Amino acid sequence: MKMLQVTIRTGKFEEELAFYKEIVGLKIVRDLREKGRGIVFLADSEGDTCIEIIDVPGADDAGNRLLSIGFDSGDADKMREKLIALEMEVSPIESPVPYVRFFFVKDPAGVTVQFM
């Protein structure tokens, strides 16, 4: 069975969309805004990673704090430096085993995002 998407409901729709496009590098693959719905689907170039962002004006985003999403950035140190330069609050690099390195950051809606 193939996983289709992770859904994030947020009152910070534009900021969330910018994070996944500009920071993570996902592309919009389906946009329902032109049909009057505040829903956008984003995916990587292979279409494997799919994030659904739903605009919920006035949402407090509290439930998003329990969600965690991980991405292979190709270079955790380089990605961390990029986010620090953008003045984002990032965790220290963790390396539980020699061949694994990662850190965490919160997206605009409060979702924990792990970059490996």
Secondary structure, DSSP 8 states (H G I E B T S, - for coil): -----EEEEES-HHHHHHIIIIIS--EEEEE-GGGT--EEEEE-TTS--EEEEEE-TT---GGGGG-EEEE--S-HHHHHHHHHHTT--B---B-SSTT--BEEEE-TTS-EEEE-
